[in-house]
């Protein structure tokens, strides 16, 4: 069996660079709440800002990449994310923080579709493992970003956020330098694919993709609401310190790193639909018990099934989306990779408003309720036509 291309790991590193910036912002919310006197809704609106441009632009950039590829989007994304995080270290103005959060999300949105399309092209018959590896980079970013940002905000000095700009600039440079070699490999893979499947016509199954989109939205709500409110839940419900709240978020995403890779391998072996359906079913009880927990040990242990439900589904969602929209892989990547985080970001201010009105725990009941809909639609998704024999 052929090994994965080393460029898959390079794109995973780029994925790390945009998502550790995204993961840093929720961990900074308690800092901004304290330093800028924000309420929960104001704080959650920063997550909305982070997702606003991203939610609109990511599918558009994905569709555009199917028509005219723009490989320089891949190094540009990390540069923009790192610059915005660096700027957060030098302001306490709410609207400047809002804009930095927004354009950090925009940087992420221009990276994902182009990078995922290239990974899909060079993965061969190991798409599950390749996308799992690519996704591991993002989840590693979401795991490490809160720890680094939390250390800067609560233990050392907020100006330490410049490390995001430095690291991202280095990764962007490597991506830019290697891009000619990557494009050559993509071209070779496309030629080999045509020879292996002469006369094959790729089609789009919009009905199946629409049903998958419901699952994407549910996972997005779970992913982003947990990303936003777990530090606040730990502080205000479980009475932990801000540093412990950031640590809980890092625990969730650290487990997510491993589970994302395992989910891709399991999907290649047992089937993408089986892994997706199992994840959605597990999400219901794990979210229910987490948001109704008042004991920090129990809540921490529940992060394991929550992590499985959120991260094992990641690779199946992306590969299924790319398969259902065989003619528009870039657009599918933009939706599956982009909306898996952005839709939840648009919901976060509503959950924040509910937390201000009734408390964090009642507001977070939306997690297990939405999971029920995700499980139902996971079983309504058909086997892709391209996989039927």
BAROFI-900354 format. One record per residue (C-alpha): y, x, z. Coordinates in steps of 0.05 Angstrom, whole numbers. Last residue first. Example, Ala and Ser with C-alpha at 12.3 -4.5 7.8 and 13.67 -1.06 7.14 Angstrom:
+--------+--------+--------+
:     c2 :     c1 :     c3 :
+--------+--------+--------+
:    -21 :    273 :    143 :
:    -90 :    246 :    156 :
+--------+--------+--------+
//
This chain:
+--------+--------+--------+
:     c2 :     c1 :     c3 :
+--------+--------+--------+
:    -41 :   -432 :   -142 :
:     23 :   -449 :   -107 :
:     68 :   -393 :    -86 :
:    122 :   -402 :   -140 :
:    124 :   -476 :   -124 :
:    148 :   -461 :    -54 :
:    106 :   -495 :      1 :
:    144 :   -556 :     23 :
:    195 :   -563 :     80 :
:    185 :   -629 :    118 :
:    151 :   -594 :    177 :
:    212 :   -549 :    189 :
:    254 :   -612 :    184 :
:    224 :   -642 :    247 :
:    227 :   -576 :    286 :
:    300 :   -566 :    269 :
:    317 :   -637 :    290 :
:    285 :   -626 :    358 :
:    322 :   -560 :    364 :
:    388 :   -598 :    360 :
:    372 :   -632 :    426 :
:    348 :   -567 :    457 :
:    415 :   -532 :    444 :
:    461 :   -592 :    453 :
:    445 :   -590 :    528 :
:    494 :   -532 :    529 :
:    553 :   -576 :    545 :
:    519 :   -602 :    609 :
:    507 :   -531 :    633 :
:    577 :   -505 :    618 :
:    617 :   -558 :    656 :
:    639 :   -629 :    642 :
:    708 :   -626 :    608 :
:    719 :   -551 :    599 :
:    646 :   -542 :    578 :
:    652 :   -599 :    529 :
:    714 :   -566 :    498 :
:    675 :   -501 :    493 :
:    617 :   -537 :    459 :
:    667 :   -565 :    409 :
:    698 :   -495 :    401 :
:    628 :   -466 :    389 :
:    608 :   -514 :    332 :
:    644 :   -474 :    278 :
:    610 :   -411 :    304 :
:    543 :   -446 :    301 :
:    555 :   -457 :    227 :
:    572 :   -383 :    219 :
:    510 :   -349 :    245 :
:    450 :   -372 :    204 :
:    503 :   -395 :    154 :
:    513 :   -324 :    130 :
:    442 :   -297 :    124 :
:    412 :   -361 :     95 :
:    474 :   -383 :     56 :
:    495 :   -316 :     28 :
:    423 :   -297 :     15 :
:    412 :   -361 :    -24 :
:    475 :   -347 :    -64 :
:    451 :   -277 :    -79 :
:    381 :   -302 :    -98 :
:    409 :   -352 :   -148 :
:    356 :   -364 :   -201 :
:    298 :   -361 :   -151 :
:    333 :   -411 :   -106 :
:    271 :   -436 :    -68 :
:    246 :   -364 :    -63 :
:    311 :   -334 :    -36 :
:    314 :   -390 :     15 :
:    241 :   -379 :     35 :
:    254 :   -304 :     42 :
:    316 :   -315 :     86 :
:    286 :   -369 :    130 :
:    220 :   -332 :    138 :
:    257 :   -268 :    159 :
:    298 :   -302 :    214 :
:    247 :   -350 :    244 :
:    218 :   -297 :    291 :
:    289 :   -287 :    316 :
:    312 :   -352 :    347 :
:    247 :   -382 :    374 :
:    222 :   -314 :    397 :
:    288 :   -298 :    432 :
:    286 :   -365 :    469 :
:    214 :   -351 :    488 :
:    235 :   -284 :    518 :
:    303 :   -306 :    547 :
:    265 :   -352 :    593 :
:    249 :   -293 :    638 :
:    323 :   -281 :    649 :
:    335 :   -354 :    666 :
:    279 :   -353 :    717 :
:    307 :   -290 :    750 :
:    378 :   -318 :    750 :
:    359 :   -384 :    783 :
:    400 :   -446 :    765 :
:    361 :   -464 :    702 :
:    378 :   -527 :    663 :
:    404 :   -490 :    601 :
:    343 :   -444 :    600 :
:    291 :   -499 :    612 :
:    314 :   -541 :    553 :
:    324 :   -481 :    507 :
:    252 :   -457 :    518 :
:    224 :   -528 :    513 :
:    254 :   -542 :    443 :
:    255 :   -472 :    413 :
:    179 :   -465 :    414 :
:    172 :   -520 :    361 :
:    224 :   -486 :    317 :
:    190 :   -419 :    321 :
:    121 :   -447 :    305 :
:    149 :   -482 :    244 :
:    181 :   -418 :    217 :
:    119 :   -376 :    230 :
:     74 :   -426 :    195 :
:    123 :   -434 :    137 :
:    127 :   -359 :    123 :
:     52 :   -350 :    119 :
:     -1 :   -315 :    161 :
:      3 :   -242 :    138 :
:     71 :   -234 :    106 :
:    101 :   -282 :    158 :
:     69 :   -243 :    215 :
:    101 :   -178 :    189 :
:    169 :   -211 :    183 :
:    164 :   -243 :    252 :
:    143 :   -177 :    283 :
:    206 :   -145 :    255 :
:    250 :   -201 :    282 :
:    212 :   -201 :    349 :
:    226 :   -127 :    361 :
:    301 :   -131 :    349 :
:    305 :   -200 :    382 :
:    279 :   -171 :    446 :
:    340 :   -126 :    446 :
:    382 :   -186 :    426 :
:    364 :   -227 :    487 :
:    368 :   -167 :    533 :
:    437 :   -149 :    505 :
:    462 :   -220 :    521 :
:    435 :   -214 :    591 :
:    469 :   -147 :    599 :
:    536 :   -177 :    579 :
:    527 :   -228 :    635 :
:    507 :   -173 :    683 :
:    571 :   -136 :    667 :
:    611 :   -200 :    679 :
:    579 :   -206 :    748 :
:    528 :   -261 :    763 :
:    542 :   -329 :    793 :
:    484 :   -364 :    757 :
:    530 :   -420 :    733 :
:    597 :   -386 :    723 :
:    578 :   -313 :    707 :
:    509 :   -322 :    675 :
:    532 :   -383 :    636 :
:    594 :   -345 :    612 :
:    552 :   -286 :    587 :
:    503 :   -335 :    555 :
:    559 :   -377 :    524 :
:    579 :   -343 :    459 :
:    514 :   -311 :    435 :
:    474 :   -371 :    460 :
:    521 :   -417 :    421 :
:    515 :   -371 :    361 :
:    439 :   -367 :    357 :
:    422 :   -438 :    377 :
:    474 :   -469 :    331 :
:    453 :   -423 :    274 :
:    380 :   -439 :    285 :
:    397 :   -513 :    278 :
:    440 :   -501 :    216 :
:    385 :   -459 :    183 :
:    333 :   -513 :    199 :
:    379 :   -564 :    165 :
:    387 :   -516 :    107 :
:    312 :   -513 :     97 :
:    314 :   -587 :     80 :
:    369 :   -574 :     28 :
:    330 :   -514 :      1 :
:    270 :   -559 :    -11 :
:    312 :   -609 :    -50 :
:    349 :   -554 :    -87 :
:    286 :   -523 :   -118 :
:    317 :   -472 :   -164 :
:    278 :   -440 :   -221 :
:    257 :   -371 :   -245 :
:    225 :   -367 :   -314 :
:    167 :   -319 :   -321 :
:    157 :   -295 :   -393 :
:    126 :   -229 :   -372 :
:    109 :   -224 :   -298 :
:     90 :   -152 :   -284 :
:    133 :   -125 :   -340 :
:    193 :   -166 :   -317 :
:    184 :   -143 :   -245 :
:    179 :    -70 :   -267 :
:    246 :    -76 :   -304 :
:    279 :   -108 :   -243 :
:    251 :    -53 :   -197 :
:    278 :      1 :   -243 :
:    347 :    -31 :   -243 :
:    347 :    -36 :   -167 :
:    325 :     37 :   -162 :
:    384 :     59 :   -206 :
:    431 :     16 :   -164 :
:    407 :     50 :   -101 :
:    416 :    120 :   -130 :
:    488 :    103 :   -150 :
:    501 :     72 :    -81 :
:    482 :    133 :    -40 :
:    553 :    160 :    -29 :
:    582 :     91 :    -15 :
:    528 :     74 :     35 :
:    536 :    142 :     69 :
:    612 :    133 :     74 :
:    604 :     62 :    102 :
:    558 :     89 :    157 :
:    610 :    141 :    177 :
:    667 :     90 :    176 :
:    626 :     42 :    218 :
:    613 :     94 :    272 :
:    687 :    113 :    277 :
:    714 :     41 :    277 :
:    665 :     17 :    329 :
:    679 :     78 :    372 :
:    752 :     56 :    374 :
:    729 :      3 :    424 :
:    737 :     58 :    477 :
:    809 :     34 :    483 :
:    782 :    -19 :    531 :
:    770 :     35 :    583 :
:    710 :     48 :    628 :
:    667 :     -3 :    665 :
:    689 :    -74 :    647 :
:    719 :    -74 :    578 :
:    691 :    -10 :    548 :
:    622 :    -19 :    580 :
:    620 :    -92 :    557 :
:    638 :    -71 :    486 :
:    582 :    -20 :    485 :
:    531 :    -66 :    516 :
:    553 :   -126 :    474 :
:    547 :    -85 :    410 :
:    478 :    -57 :    427 :
:    438 :   -121 :    422 :
:    477 :   -155 :    365 :
:    473 :    -89 :    327 :
:    399 :    -85 :    339 :
:    395 :   -156 :    312 :
:    430 :   -135 :    249 :
:    387 :    -74 :    238 :
:    324 :   -114 :    253 :
:    345 :   -161 :    198 :
:    336 :   -107 :    145 :
:    268 :    -89 :    174 :
:    248 :   -163 :    174 :
:    274 :   -170 :    103 :
:    231 :   -111 :     81 :
:    171 :   -135 :    121 :
:    175 :   -205 :     92 :
:    191 :   -179 :     22 :
:    131 :   -134 :     18 :
:    110 :   -151 :    -53 :
:    167 :   -110 :    -84 :
:    222 :    -96 :    -34 :
:    272 :    -65 :    -82 :
:    302 :   -130 :   -109 :
:    302 :   -167 :    -42 :
:    337 :   -108 :     -9 :
:    389 :   -109 :    -64 :
:    402 :   -184 :    -55 :
:    406 :   -175 :     21 :
:    459 :   -121 :     14 :
:    502 :   -162 :    -34 :
:    496 :   -226 :      7 :
:    507 :   -194 :     76 :
:    565 :   -145 :     66 :
:    621 :   -192 :     43 :
:    609 :   -240 :    101 :
:    608 :   -185 :    154 :
:    677 :   -162 :    134 :
:    701 :   -234 :    136 :
:    675 :   -241 :    206 :
:    716 :   -180 :    227 :
:    773 :   -213 :    190 :
:    771 :   -274 :    236 :
:    763 :   -236 :    301 :
:    821 :   -191 :    283 :
:    863 :   -253 :    265 :
:    847 :   -288 :    331 :
:    861 :   -225 :    371 :
:    928 :   -222 :    336 :
:    938 :   -295 :    354 :
:    921 :   -284 :    428 :
:    966 :   -223 :    437 :
:    931 :   -176 :    486 :
:    931 :   -118 :    437 :
:    908 :    -46 :    429 :
:    832 :    -48 :    439 :
:    826 :   -108 :    392 :
:    850 :    -62 :    335 :
:    787 :    -21 :    340 :
:    744 :    -83 :    331 :
:    783 :   -101 :    268 :
:    776 :    -32 :    238 :
:    701 :    -31 :    251 :
:    690 :    -98 :    217 :
:    732 :    -79 :    156 :
:    698 :    -12 :    146 :
:    628 :    -42 :    155 :
:    642 :    -94 :    100 :
:    673 :    -45 :     50 :
:    609 :     -3 :     45 :
:    567 :    -62 :     18 :
:    624 :    -96 :    -21 :
:    624 :    -34 :    -65 :
:    561 :    -60 :    -98 :
:    599 :   -117 :   -133 :
:    547 :   -153 :   -175 :
:    573 :   -201 :   -227 :
:    538 :   -269 :   -235 :
:    488 :   -268 :   -177 :
:    539 :   -230 :   -135 :
:    588 :   -288 :   -146 :
:    540 :   -338 :   -116 :
:    531 :   -293 :    -55 :
:    606 :   -282 :    -50 :
:    616 :   -357 :    -50 :
:    559 :   -367 :      0 :
:    593 :   -317 :     47 :
:    664 :   -339 :     36 :
:    666 :   -406 :     71 :
:    626 :   -390 :    133 :
:    655 :   -320 :    138 :
:    727 :   -343 :    134 :
:    716 :   -387 :    196 :
:    661 :   -350 :    233 :
:    703 :   -300 :    273 :
:    757 :   -352 :    280 :
:    707 :   -401 :    310 :
:    684 :   -346 :    357 :
:    757 :   -338 :    378 :
:    758 :   -414 :    386 :
:    705 :   -405 :    440 :
:    755 :   -368 :    482 :
:    809 :   -421 :    473 :
:    759 :   -476 :    490 :
:    734 :   -440 :    552 :
:    805 :   -431 :    579 :
:    847 :   -369 :    566 :
:    891 :   -330 :    615 :
:    902 :   -271 :    567 :
:    873 :   -215 :    611 :
:    820 :   -257 :    647 :
:    796 :   -300 :    589 :
:    803 :   -239 :    543 :
:    756 :   -198 :    587 :
:    707 :   -257 :    595 :
:    707 :   -264 :    519 :
:    692 :   -190 :    505 :
:    617 :   -200 :    504 :
:    627 :   -255 :    452 :
:    665 :   -204 :    407 :
:    617 :   -146 :    412 :
:    560 :   -181 :    376 :
:    601 :   -187 :    312 :
:    619 :   -113 :    314 :
:    546 :    -97 :    327 :
:    532 :   -142 :    268 :
:    572 :   -105 :    215 :
:    545 :    -36 :    232 :
:    474 :    -58 :    245 :
:    470 :    -89 :    176 :
:    494 :    -23 :    148 :
:    436 :     10 :    185 :
:    389 :    -42 :    156 :
:    417 :    -25 :     87 :
:    398 :     47 :     99 :
:    329 :     26 :    124 :
:    317 :    -13 :     59 :
:    343 :     49 :     23 :
:    283 :     87 :     49 :
:    240 :     44 :      3 :
:    183 :     11 :     40 :
:    117 :     46 :     35 :
:     68 :     27 :    -20 :
:      0 :      0 :      0 :
+--------+--------+--------+
//
